[in-house]
Amino acid sequence: MVCTVHHVFPYILTFLEIEKFKSKVLHTHSYKKPDGYDAKKVVIVGAGNSEEDVTVELSQIAKQEPEAD
């Protein structure tokens, strides 16, 4: 999961029982390159410029799920 917020003030998304979430949670402020995301499921939260840049970059290497009917 890559969490995002306005400009340079990182905000990490929280949700009920987040401690049970075993995967990486990362803010785009800390994102540098796509290494390590090959064939991984990725969730992007947000719709700003940084999120769009990361989404495009990771969509090239992240796991692709088939579309639902």
N, CA, C and O atoms as a Tripos MOL2 file, in Angstrom:
@<TRIPOS>MOLECULE
protein
  276   275    69     0     0
PROTEIN
NO_CHARGES

@<TRIPOS>ATOM
      1 N           0.8530   -1.1620    0.0000 N.3       1 MET1
      2 CA          0.0000    0.0000    0.0000 C.3       1 MET1
      3 C           0.8980    1.2240    0.0000 C.2       1 MET1
      4 O           1.8530    1.2900    0.7740 O.2       1 MET1
      5 N           0.6130    2.1700   -0.8390 N.am      2 VAL2
      6 CA          1.3320    3.4300   -0.8630 C.3       2 VAL2
      7 C           0.3330    4.5090   -0.4660 C.2       2 VAL2
      8 O          -0.6550    4.7280   -1.1670 O.2       2 VAL2
      9 N           0.5830    5.1860    0.6550 N.am      3 CYS3
     10 CA         -0.3390    6.1970    1.1700 C.3       3 CYS3
     11 C           0.1400    7.5850    0.7660 C.2       3 CYS3
     12 O           1.3340    7.8240    0.5900 O.2       3 CYS3
     13 N          -0.8010    8.4750    0.6280 N.am      4 THR4
     14 CA         -0.4670    9.7800    0.0950 C.3       4 THR4
     15 C          -1.2090   10.8950    0.8220 C.2       4 THR4
     16 O          -2.1610   10.6440    1.5610 O.2       4 THR4
     17 N          -0.7660   12.1180    0.6050 N.am      5 VAL5
     18 CA         -1.4500   13.2980    1.1260 C.3       5 VAL5
     19 C          -0.9230   14.5260    0.4090 C.2       5 VAL5
     20 O           0.0020   14.4200   -0.3970 O.2       5 VAL5
     21 N          -1.4790   15.6610    0.6800 N.am      6 HIS6
     22 CA         -1.1640   16.9120    0.0090 C.3       6 HIS6
     23 C           0.2670   17.3750    0.2820 C.2       6 HIS6
     24 O           0.6840   17.4840    1.4350 O.2       6 HIS6
     25 N           1.0000   17.6400   -0.7750 N.am      7 HIS7
     26 CA          2.3600   18.1960   -0.7570 C.3       7 HIS7
     27 C           3.3500   17.3580    0.0450 C.2       7 HIS7
     28 O           3.4520   16.1550   -0.1970 O.2       7 HIS7
     29 N           4.0820   17.9450    0.9870 N.am      8 VAL8
     30 CA          5.2020   17.2490    1.6200 C.3       8 VAL8
     31 C           4.9320   16.7940    3.0510 C.2       8 VAL8
     32 O           5.8620   16.3900    3.7490 O.2       8 VAL8
     33 N           3.6990   16.8490    3.4930 N.am      9 PHE9
     34 CA          3.3840   16.4330    4.8560 C.3       9 PHE9
     35 C           2.8630   15.0010    4.8360 C.2       9 PHE9
     36 O           1.6730   14.7780    4.6150 O.2       9 PHE9
     37 N           3.7500   14.0210    5.0650 N.am     10 PRO10
     38 CA          3.3340   12.6220    4.9800 C.3      10 PRO10
     39 C           2.2300   12.2840    5.9750 C.2      10 PRO10
     40 O           2.2810   12.6670    7.1440 O.2      10 PRO10
     41 N           1.2460   11.5670    5.4880 N.am     11 TYR11
     42 CA          0.1750   11.0570    6.3310 C.3      11 TYR11
     43 C          -0.0280    9.6090    5.9610 C.2      11 TYR11
     44 O          -0.3490    9.2960    4.8140 O.2      11 TYR11
     45 N           0.1540    8.7300    6.9090 N.am     12 ILE12
     46 CA         -0.0290    7.3070    6.6660 C.3      12 ILE12
     47 C          -1.4680    6.9420    7.0190 C.2      12 ILE12
     48 O          -1.9270    7.1920    8.1330 O.2      12 ILE12
     49 N          -2.1570    6.3630    6.0770 N.am     13 LEU13
     50 CA         -3.5270    5.9350    6.2650 C.3      13 LEU13
     51 C          -3.6300    4.9690    7.4350 C.2      13 LEU13
     52 O          -2.8000    4.0710    7.5780 O.2      13 LEU13
     53 N          -4.6280    5.1470    8.2560 N.am     14 THR14
     54 CA         -4.8860    4.1970    9.3380 C.3      14 THR14
     55 C          -6.2940    3.6460    9.1510 C.2      14 THR14
     56 O          -7.1760    4.3180    8.6150 O.2      14 THR14
     57 N          -6.4810    2.4460    9.5890 N.am     15 PHE15
     58 CA         -7.7930    1.8250    9.5470 C.3      15 PHE15
     59 C          -7.8840    0.8210   10.6760 C.2      15 PHE15
     60 O          -6.8730    0.4260   11.2560 O.2      15 PHE15
     61 N          -9.0980    0.4160   10.9820 N.am     16 LEU16
     62 CA         -9.3390   -0.5140   12.0780 C.3      16 LEU16
     63 C          -8.5100   -1.7760   11.9000 C.2      16 LEU16
     64 O          -8.5080   -2.3830   10.8300 O.2      16 LEU16
     65 N          -7.8170   -2.1590   12.9380 N.am     17 GLU17
     66 CA         -6.9780   -3.3600   12.9700 C.3      17 GLU17
     67 C          -5.8260   -3.3220   11.9670 C.2      17 GLU17
     68 O          -5.4550   -4.3550   11.4100 O.2      17 GLU17
     69 N          -5.2650   -2.1470   11.7360 N.am     18 ILE18
     70 CA         -4.1420   -2.0300   10.8060 C.3      18 ILE18
     71 C          -2.9460   -2.8850   11.2450 C.2      18 ILE18
     72 O          -2.1290   -3.2890   10.4180 O.2      18 ILE18
     73 N          -2.8530   -3.1540   12.5350 N.am     19 GLU19
     74 CA         -1.7360   -3.9690   13.0180 C.3      19 GLU19
     75 C          -1.7800   -5.3910   12.4560 C.2      19 GLU19
     76 O          -0.7630   -6.0850   12.4580 O.2      19 GLU19
     77 N          -2.9270   -5.8240   11.9820 N.am     20 LYS20
     78 CA         -3.0520   -7.1460   11.3710 C.3      20 LYS20
     79 C          -2.6170   -7.1540    9.9060 C.2      20 LYS20
     80 O          -2.4350   -8.2180    9.3140 O.2      20 LYS20
     81 N          -2.4510   -5.9620    9.3240 N.am     21 PHE21
     82 CA         -2.0040   -5.8540    7.9380 C.3      21 PHE21
     83 C          -0.5140   -6.1640    7.8990 C.2      21 PHE21
     84 O           0.2850   -5.4350    8.4880 O.2      21 PHE21
     85 N          -0.1330   -7.2300    7.2190 N.am     22 LYS22
     86 CA          1.2440   -7.7310    7.2710 C.3      22 LYS22
     87 C           2.1530   -7.1840    6.1770 C.2      22 LYS22
     88 O           3.3560   -7.4450    6.1930 O.2      22 LYS22
     89 N           1.6110   -6.4440    5.2420 N.am     23 SER23
     90 CA          2.4290   -5.9380    4.1380 C.3      23 SER23
     91 C           2.9710   -4.5470    4.4300 C.2      23 SER23
     92 O           2.6910   -3.9600    5.4750 O.2      23 SER23
     93 N           3.7420   -4.0400    3.4980 N.am     24 LYS24
     94 CA          4.3730   -2.7330    3.6330 C.3      24 LYS24
     95 C           3.3660   -1.6080    3.4160 C.2      24 LYS24
     96 O           2.5370   -1.6740    2.5090 O.2      24 LYS24
     97 N           3.4410   -0.5800    4.2510 N.am     25 VAL25
     98 CA          2.6810    0.6560    4.0740 C.3      25 VAL25
     99 C           3.7020    1.7630    3.8760 C.2      25 VAL25
    100 O           4.6100    1.9290    4.6900 O.2      25 VAL25
    101 N           3.5540    2.5230    2.7930 N.am     26 LEU26
    102 CA          4.5730    3.4960    2.4240 C.3      26 LEU26
    103 C           3.9140    4.7740    1.9300 C.2      26 LEU26
    104 O           2.9270    4.7250    1.1960 O.2      26 LEU26
    105 N           4.4530    5.9020    2.3260 N.am     27 HIS27
    106 CA          4.0020    7.1970    1.8220 C.3      27 HIS27
    107 C           4.8280    7.5390    0.5850 C.2      27 HIS27
    108 O           6.0040    7.1810    0.5110 O.2      27 HIS27
    109 N           4.2280    8.2250   -0.3840 N.am     28 THR28
    110 CA          4.9700    8.5650   -1.5950 C.3      28 THR28
    111 C           6.1910    9.4300   -1.3080 C.2      28 THR28
    112 O           7.1270    9.4710   -2.1070 O.2      28 THR28
    113 N           6.1850   10.1120   -0.1840 N.am     29 HIS29
    114 CA          7.3460   10.9190    0.2130 C.3      29 HIS29
    115 C           8.5960   10.0410    0.3520 C.2      29 HIS29
    116 O           9.7140   10.4890    0.0980 O.2      29 HIS29
    117 N           8.3870    8.7840    0.7600 N.am     30 SER30
    118 CA          9.4980    7.8460    0.9470 C.3      30 SER30
    119 C           9.7360    6.9500   -0.2600 C.2      30 SER30
    120 O          10.7370    6.2340   -0.3000 O.2      30 SER30
    121 N           8.8470    6.9710   -1.2400 N.am     31 TYR31
    122 CA          8.9820    6.1390   -2.4330 C.3      31 TYR31
    123 C          10.0860    6.7070   -3.3230 C.2      31 TYR31
    124 O          10.0830    7.8980   -3.6360 O.2      31 TYR31
    125 N          11.0200    5.8640   -3.7250 N.am     32 LYS32
    126 CA         12.1220    6.3140   -4.5750 C.3      32 LYS32
    127 C          12.1260    5.6260   -5.9350 C.2      32 LYS32
    128 O          12.2920    6.2870   -6.9600 O.2      32 LYS32
    129 N          11.9470    4.3160   -5.9560 N.am     33 LYS33
    130 CA         11.9680    3.5710   -7.2140 C.3      33 LYS33
    131 C          11.1550    2.2860   -7.0580 C.2      33 LYS33
    132 O          10.8600    1.8740   -5.9360 O.2      33 LYS33
    133 N          10.7960    1.6580   -8.1620 N.am     34 PRO34
    134 CA          9.8850    0.5130   -8.1080 C.3      34 PRO34
    135 C          10.5130   -0.8170   -7.7080 C.2      34 PRO34
    136 O           9.8350   -1.8440   -7.7290 O.2      34 PRO34
    137 N          11.7650   -0.8180   -7.3530 N.am     35 ASP35
    138 CA         12.4200   -2.0730   -6.9610 C.3      35 ASP35
    139 C          11.6450   -2.7440   -5.8270 C.2      35 ASP35
    140 O          11.2640   -2.1000   -4.8490 O.2      35 ASP35
    141 N          11.4220   -4.0440   -5.9800 N.am     36 GLY36
    142 CA         10.7590   -4.8100   -4.9330 C.3      36 GLY36
    143 C           9.2510   -4.9310   -5.0990 C.2      36 GLY36
    144 O           8.5930   -5.6000   -4.3020 O.2      36 GLY36
    145 N           8.6980   -4.2920   -6.1220 N.am     37 TYR37
    146 CA          7.2500   -4.3670   -6.3470 C.3      37 TYR37
    147 C           6.9010   -5.2850   -7.5210 C.2      37 TYR37
    148 O           5.7360   -5.3650   -7.9100 O.2      37 TYR37
    149 N           7.8720   -5.9640   -8.0800 N.am     38 ASP38
    150 CA          7.6290   -6.8680   -9.2000 C.3      38 ASP38
    151 C           6.6150   -7.9370   -8.8010 C.2      38 ASP38
    152 O           6.7890   -8.6320   -7.8000 O.2      38 ASP38
    153 N           5.5550   -8.0590   -9.5980 N.am     39 ALA39
    154 CA          4.5160   -9.0800   -9.4200 C.3      39 ALA39
    155 C           3.8310   -9.0150   -8.0520 C.2      39 ALA39
    156 O           3.2900  -10.0190   -7.5870 O.2      39 ALA39
    157 N           3.8480   -7.8670   -7.4130 N.am     40 LYS40
    158 CA          3.1640   -7.6810   -6.1200 C.3      40 LYS40
    159 C           1.8190   -7.0110   -6.3520 C.2      40 LYS40
    160 O           1.6510   -6.2580   -7.3110 O.2      40 LYS40
    161 N           0.8660   -7.2850   -5.4780 N.am     41 LYS41
    162 CA         -0.3940   -6.5520   -5.4910 C.3      41 LYS41
    163 C          -0.1370   -5.2080   -4.8290 C.2      41 LYS41
    164 O           0.4530   -5.1510   -3.7500 O.2      41 LYS41
    165 N          -0.5720   -4.1330   -5.4600 N.am     42 VAL42
    166 CA         -0.3210   -2.7850   -4.9640 C.3      42 VAL42
    167 C          -1.6410   -2.0280   -4.8960 C.2      42 VAL42
    168 O          -2.4470   -2.0860   -5.8240 O.2      42 VAL42
    169 N          -1.8550   -1.3200   -3.7900 N.am     43 VAL43
    170 CA         -3.0140   -0.4440   -3.6420 C.3      43 VAL43
    171 C          -2.4930    0.9720   -3.4820 C.2      43 VAL43
    172 O          -1.6830    1.2490   -2.5970 O.2      43 VAL43
    173 N          -2.9580    1.8640   -4.3390 N.am     44 ILE44
    174 CA         -2.5760    3.2710   -4.2610 C.3      44 ILE44
    175 C          -3.7740    4.0280   -3.7090 C.2      44 ILE44
    176 O          -4.8830    3.8930   -4.2250 O.2      44 ILE44
    177 N          -3.5600    4.8280   -2.6590 N.am     45 VAL45
    178 CA         -4.6250    5.6230   -2.0530 C.3      45 VAL45
    179 C          -4.2960    7.0870   -2.3030 C.2      45 VAL45
    180 O          -3.2610    7.5790   -1.8550 O.2      45 VAL45
    181 N          -5.1750    7.7830   -3.0180 N.am     46 GLY46
    182 CA         -4.9550    9.1840   -3.3200 C.3      46 GLY46
    183 C          -5.1000    9.4470   -4.8060 C.2      46 GLY46
    184 O          -5.1870    8.5150   -5.6060 O.2      46 GLY46
    185 N          -5.1270   10.7300   -5.1730 N.am     47 ALA47
    186 CA         -5.3370   11.0770   -6.5780 C.3      47 ALA47
    187 C          -4.5730   12.3250   -6.9870 C.2      47 ALA47
    188 O          -5.0040   13.0390   -7.8930 O.2      47 ALA47
    189 N          -3.4520   12.6030   -6.3400 N.am     48 GLY48
    190 CA         -2.6460   13.7610   -6.6930 C.3      48 GLY48
    191 C          -1.5770   13.4090   -7.7160 C.2      48 GLY48
    192 O          -1.5260   12.2810   -8.2060 O.2      48 GLY48
    193 N          -0.7390   14.3600   -8.0310 N.am     49 ASN49
    194 CA          0.3170   14.1550   -9.0260 C.3      49 ASN49
    195 C           1.2770   13.0430   -8.6400 C.2      49 ASN49
    196 O           1.6280   12.2130   -9.4790 O.2      49 ASN49
    197 N           1.7070   13.0120   -7.3840 N.am     50 SER50
    198 CA          2.6480   11.9720   -6.9440 C.3      50 SER50
    199 C           2.0280   10.5920   -7.0510 C.2      50 SER50
    200 O           2.6720    9.6410   -7.4960 O.2      50 SER50
    201 N           0.7700   10.4890   -6.6380 N.am     51 GLU51
    202 CA          0.0950    9.1940   -6.7030 C.3      51 GLU51
    203 C          -0.0380    8.7270   -8.1440 C.2      51 GLU51
    204 O           0.1500    7.5470   -8.4410 O.2      51 GLU51
    205 N          -0.3590    9.6470   -9.0310 N.am     52 GLU52
    206 CA         -0.4900    9.2810  -10.4380 C.3      52 GLU52
    207 C           0.8460    8.8340  -11.0200 C.2      52 GLU52
    208 O           0.8940    7.8750  -11.7910 O.2      52 GLU52
    209 N           1.9160    9.5060  -10.6650 N.am     53 ASP53
    210 CA          3.2520    9.1150  -11.1420 C.3      53 ASP53
    211 C           3.6160    7.7150  -10.6640 C.2      53 ASP53
    212 O           4.0880    6.8890  -11.4450 O.2      53 ASP53
    213 N           3.3940    7.4510   -9.3800 N.am     54 VAL54
    214 CA          3.7090    6.1420   -8.8100 C.3      54 VAL54
    215 C           2.8050    5.0670   -9.4200 C.2      54 VAL54
    216 O           3.2620    3.9630   -9.7170 O.2      54 VAL54
    217 N           1.5320    5.3900   -9.6050 N.am     55 THR55
    218 CA          0.5890    4.4320  -10.1920 C.3      55 THR55
    219 C           1.0410    4.0090  -11.5830 C.2      55 THR55
    220 O           1.0530    2.8190  -11.8990 O.2      55 THR55
    221 N           1.4080    4.9650  -12.4060 N.am     56 VAL56
    222 CA          1.8610    4.6490  -13.7650 C.3      56 VAL56
    223 C           3.1220    3.7930  -13.7140 C.2      56 VAL56
    224 O           3.2330    2.8010  -14.4330 O.2      56 VAL56
    225 N           4.0620    4.1750  -12.8720 N.am     57 GLU57
    226 CA          5.3210    3.4340  -12.7900 C.3      57 GLU57
    227 C           5.1030    1.9990  -12.3050 C.2      57 GLU57
    228 O           5.6140    1.0520  -12.9030 O.2      57 GLU57
    229 N           4.3390    1.8440  -11.2150 N.am     58 LEU58
    230 CA          4.1340    0.5070  -10.6580 C.3      58 LEU58
    231 C           3.2170   -0.3540  -11.5140 C.2      58 LEU58
    232 O           3.2990   -1.5810  -11.4620 O.2      58 LEU58
    233 N           2.3510    0.2630  -12.2960 N.am     59 SER59
    234 CA          1.4530   -0.5280  -13.1440 C.3      59 SER59
    235 C           2.2230   -1.3220  -14.2000 C.2      59 SER59
    236 O           1.7030   -2.2900  -14.7540 O.2      59 SER59
    237 N           3.4370   -0.9190  -14.4710 N.am     60 GLN60
    238 CA          4.2550   -1.6260  -15.4540 C.3      60 GLN60
    239 C           4.8520   -2.9190  -14.9070 C.2      60 GLN60
    240 O           5.2140   -3.8070  -15.6780 O.2      60 GLN60
    241 N           4.9570   -3.0320  -13.5740 N.am     61 ILE61
    242 CA          5.6260   -4.2040  -13.0020 C.3      61 ILE61
    243 C           4.7880   -4.9480  -11.9640 C.2      61 ILE61
    244 O           5.0730   -6.1090  -11.6690 O.2      61 ILE61
    245 N           3.7550   -4.3020  -11.4020 N.am     62 ALA62
    246 CA          2.9490   -4.9180  -10.3570 C.3      62 ALA62
    247 C           2.0610   -6.0140  -10.9450 C.2      62 ALA62
    248 O           1.8460   -6.0880  -12.1550 O.2      62 ALA62
    249 N           1.5550   -6.8620  -10.0500 N.am     63 LYS63
    250 CA          0.6880   -7.9580  -10.4670 C.3      63 LYS63
    251 C          -0.6100   -7.3910  -11.0480 C.2      63 LYS63
    252 O          -1.1890   -6.4480  -10.5080 O.2      63 LYS63
    253 N          -1.0470   -7.9770  -12.1420 N.am     64 GLN64
    254 CA         -2.2750   -7.5680  -12.7940 C.3      64 GLN64
    255 C          -3.3740   -8.5580  -12.4670 C.2      64 GLN64
    256 O          -3.2170   -9.7560  -12.7060 O.2      64 GLN64
    257 N          -4.4820   -8.0840  -11.9280 N.am     65 GLU65
    258 CA         -5.6280   -8.9330  -11.6320 C.3      65 GLU65
    259 C          -6.5700   -8.9150  -12.8420 C.2      65 GLU65
    260 O          -6.7440   -7.8800  -13.4850 O.2      65 GLU65
    261 N          -7.1670  -10.0550  -13.1410 N.am     66 PRO66
    262 CA         -8.1420  -10.0560  -14.2520 C.3      66 PRO66
    263 C          -9.3620   -9.2050  -13.8820 C.2      66 PRO66
    264 O          -9.7460   -9.1250  -12.7160 O.2      66 PRO66
    265 N          -9.9580   -8.5780  -14.8880 N.am     67 GLU67
    266 CA        -11.1240   -7.7510  -14.6360 C.3      67 GLU67
    267 C         -12.3120   -8.6220  -14.2530 C.2      67 GLU67
    268 O         -12.4970   -9.7170  -14.7840 O.2      67 GLU67
    269 N         -13.1250   -8.1050  -13.3050 N.am     68 ALA68
    270 CA        -14.3420   -8.8170  -12.9080 C.3      68 ALA68
    271 C         -15.4090   -8.6380  -13.9710 C.2      68 ALA68
    272 O         -15.4260   -7.6270  -14.6730 O.2      68 ALA68
    273 N         -16.2940   -9.6060  -14.0950 N.am     69 ASP69
    274 CA        -17.3900   -9.5020  -15.0770 C.3      69 ASP69
    275 C         -18.4390   -8.5370  -14.6100 C.2      69 ASP69
    276 O         -19.4320   -8.3220  -15.3050 O.2      69 ASP69
@<TRIPOS>BOND
     1     1     2 1
     2     2     3 1
     3     3     4 2
     4     3     5 am
     5     5     6 1
     6     6     7 1
     7     7     8 2
     8     7     9 am
     9     9    10 1
    10    10    11 1
    11    11    12 2
    12    11    13 am
    13    13    14 1
    14    14    15 1
    15    15    16 2
    16    15    17 am
    17    17    18 1
    18    18    19 1
    19    19    20 2
    20    19    21 am
    21    21    22 1
    22    22    23 1
    23    23    24 2
    24    23    25 am
    25    25    26 1
    26    26    27 1
    27    27    28 2
    28    27    29 am
    29    29    30 1
    30    30    31 1
    31    31    32 2
    32    31    33 am
    33    33    34 1
    34    34    35 1
    35    35    36 2
    36    35    37 am
    37    37    38 1
    38    38    39 1
    39    39    40 2
    40    39    41 am
    41    41    42 1
    42    42    43 1
    43    43    44 2
    44    43    45 am
    45    45    46 1
    46    46    47 1
    47    47    48 2
    48    47    49 am
    49    49    50 1
    50    50    51 1
    51    51    52 2
    52    51    53 am
    53    53    54 1
    54    54    55 1
    55    55    56 2
    56    55    57 am
    57    57    58 1
    58    58    59 1
    59    59    60 2
    60    59    61 am
    61    61    62 1
    62    62    63 1
    63    63    64 2
    64    63    65 am
    65    65    66 1
    66    66    67 1
    67    67    68 2
    68    67    69 am
    69    69    70 1
    70    70    71 1
    71    71    72 2
    72    71    73 am
    73    73    74 1
    74    74    75 1
    75    75    76 2
    76    75    77 am
    77    77    78 1
    78    78    79 1
    79    79    80 2
    80    79    81 am
    81    81    82 1
    82    82    83 1
    83    83    84 2
    84    83    85 am
    85    85    86 1
    86    86    87 1
    87    87    88 2
    88    87    89 am
    89    89    90 1
    90    90    91 1
    91    91    92 2
    92    91    93 am
    93    93    94 1
    94    94    95 1
    95    95    96 2
    96    95    97 am
    97    97    98 1
    98    98    99 1
    99    99   100 2
   100    99   101 am
   101   101   102 1
   102   102   103 1
   103   103   104 2
   104   103   105 am
   105   105   106 1
   106   106   107 1
   107   107   108 2
   108   107   109 am
   109   109   110 1
   110   110   111 1
   111   111   112 2
   112   111   113 am
   113   113   114 1
   114   114   115 1
   115   115   116 2
   116   115   117 am
   117   117   118 1
   118   118   119 1
   119   119   120 2
   120   119   121 am
   121   121   122 1
   122   122   123 1
   123   123   124 2
   124   123   125 am
   125   125   126 1
   126   126   127 1
   127   127   128 2
   128   127   129 am
   129   129   130 1
   130   130   131 1
   131   131   132 2
   132   131   133 am
   133   133   134 1
   134   134   135 1
   135   135   136 2
   136   135   137 am
   137   137   138 1
   138   138   139 1
   139   139   140 2
   140   139   141 am
   141   141   142 1
   142   142   143 1
   143   143   144 2
   144   143   145 am
   145   145   146 1
   146   146   147 1
   147   147   148 2
   148   147   149 am
   149   149   150 1
   150   150   151 1
   151   151   152 2
   152   151   153 am
   153   153   154 1
   154   154   155 1
   155   155   156 2
   156   155   157 am
   157   157   158 1
   158   158   159 1
   159   159   160 2
   160   159   161 am
   161   161   162 1
   162   162   163 1
   163   163   164 2
   164   163   165 am
   165   165   166 1
   166   166   167 1
   167   167   168 2
   168   167   169 am
   169   169   170 1
   170   170   171 1
   171   171   172 2
   172   171   173 am
   173   173   174 1
   174   174   175 1
   175   175   176 2
   176   175   177 am
   177   177   178 1
   178   178   179 1
   179   179   180 2
   180   179   181 am
   181   181   182 1
   182   182   183 1
   183   183   184 2
   184   183   185 am
   185   185   186 1
   186   186   187 1
   187   187   188 2
   188   187   189 am
   189   189   190 1
   190   190   191 1
   191   191   192 2
   192   191   193 am
   193   193   194 1
   194   194   195 1
   195   195   196 2
   196   195   197 am
   197   197   198 1
   198   198   199 1
   199   199   200 2
   200   199   201 am
   201   201   202 1
   202   202   203 1
   203   203   204 2
   204   203   205 am
   205   205   206 1
   206   206   207 1
   207   207   208 2
   208   207   209 am
   209   209   210 1
   210   210   211 1
   211   211   212 2
   212   211   213 am
   213   213   214 1
   214   214   215 1
   215   215   216 2
   216   215   217 am
   217   217   218 1
   218   218   219 1
   219   219   220 2
   220   219   221 am
   221   221   222 1
   222   222   223 1
   223   223   224 2
   224   223   225 am
   225   225   226 1
   226   226   227 1
   227   227   228 2
   228   227   229 am
   229   229   230 1
   230   230   231 1
   231   231   232 2
   232   231   233 am
   233   233   234 1
   234   234   235 1
   235   235   236 2
   236   235   237 am
   237   237   238 1
   238   238   239 1
   239   239   240 2
   240   239   241 am
   241   241   242 1
   242   242   243 1
   243   243   244 2
   244   243   245 am
   245   245   246 1
   246   246   247 1
   247   247   248 2
   248   247   249 am
   249   249   250 1
   250   250   251 1
   251   251   252 2
   252   251   253 am
   253   253   254 1
   254   254   255 1
   255   255   256 2
   256   255   257 am
   257   257   258 1
   258   258   259 1
   259   259   260 2
   260   259   261 am
   261   261   262 1
   262   262   263 1
   263   263   264 2
   264   263   265 am
   265   265   266 1
   266   266   267 1
   267   267   268 2
   268   267   269 am
   269   269   270 1
   270   270   271 1
   271   271   272 2
   272   271   273 am
   273   273   274 1
   274   274   275 1
   275   275   276 2
@<TRIPOS>SUBSTRUCTURE
     1 MET1         2 RESIDUE 1 A MET
     2 VAL2         6 RESIDUE 1 A VAL
     3 CYS3        10 RESIDUE 1 A CYS
     4 THR4        14 RESIDUE 1 A THR
     5 VAL5        18 RESIDUE 1 A VAL
     6 HIS6        22 RESIDUE 1 A HIS
     7 HIS7        26 RESIDUE 1 A HIS
     8 VAL8        30 RESIDUE 1 A VAL
     9 PHE9        34 RESIDUE 1 A PHE
    10 PRO10       38 RESIDUE 1 A PRO
    11 TYR11       42 RESIDUE 1 A TYR
    12 ILE12       46 RESIDUE 1 A ILE
    13 LEU13       50 RESIDUE 1 A LEU
    14 THR14       54 RESIDUE 1 A THR
    15 PHE15       58 RESIDUE 1 A PHE
    16 LEU16       62 RESIDUE 1 A LEU
    17 GLU17       66 RESIDUE 1 A GLU
    18 ILE18       70 RESIDUE 1 A ILE
    19 GLU19       74 RESIDUE 1 A GLU
    20 LYS20       78 RESIDUE 1 A LYS
    21 PHE21       82 RESIDUE 1 A PHE
    22 LYS22       86 RESIDUE 1 A LYS
    23 SER23       90 RESIDUE 1 A SER
    24 LYS24       94 RESIDUE 1 A LYS
    25 VAL25       98 RESIDUE 1 A VAL
    26 LEU26      102 RESIDUE 1 A LEU
    27 HIS27      106 RESIDUE 1 A HIS
    28 THR28      110 RESIDUE 1 A THR
    29 HIS29      114 RESIDUE 1 A HIS
    30 SER30      118 RESIDUE 1 A SER
    31 TYR31      122 RESIDUE 1 A TYR
    32 LYS32      126 RESIDUE 1 A LYS
    33 LYS33      130 RESIDUE 1 A LYS
    34 PRO34      134 RESIDUE 1 A PRO
    35 ASP35      138 RESIDUE 1 A ASP
    36 GLY36      142 RESIDUE 1 A GLY
    37 TYR37      146 RESIDUE 1 A TYR
    38 ASP38      150 RESIDUE 1 A ASP
    39 ALA39      154 RESIDUE 1 A ALA
    40 LYS40      158 RESIDUE 1 A LYS
    41 LYS41      162 RESIDUE 1 A LYS
    42 VAL42      166 RESIDUE 1 A VAL
    43 VAL43      170 RESIDUE 1 A VAL
    44 ILE44      174 RESIDUE 1 A ILE
    45 VAL45      178 RESIDUE 1 A VAL
    46 GLY46      182 RESIDUE 1 A GLY
    47 ALA47      186 RESIDUE 1 A ALA
    48 GLY48      190 RESIDUE 1 A GLY
    49 ASN49      194 RESIDUE 1 A ASN
    50 SER50      198 RESIDUE 1 A SER
    51 GLU51      202 RESIDUE 1 A GLU
    52 GLU52      206 RESIDUE 1 A GLU
    53 ASP53      210 RESIDUE 1 A ASP
    54 VAL54      214 RESIDUE 1 A VAL
    55 THR55      218 RESIDUE 1 A THR
    56 VAL56      222 RESIDUE 1 A VAL
    57 GLU57      226 RESIDUE 1 A GLU
    58 LEU58      230 RESIDUE 1 A LEU
    59 SER59      234 RESIDUE 1 A SER
    60 GLN60      238 RESIDUE 1 A GLN
    61 ILE61      242 RESIDUE 1 A ILE
    62 ALA62      246 RESIDUE 1 A ALA
    63 LYS63      250 RESIDUE 1 A LYS
    64 GLN64      254 RESIDUE 1 A GLN
    65 GLU65      258 RESIDUE 1 A GLU
    66 PRO66      262 RESIDUE 1 A PRO
    67 GLU67      266 RESIDUE 1 A GLU
    68 ALA68      270 RESIDUE 1 A ALA
    69 ASP69      274 RESIDUE 1 A ASP
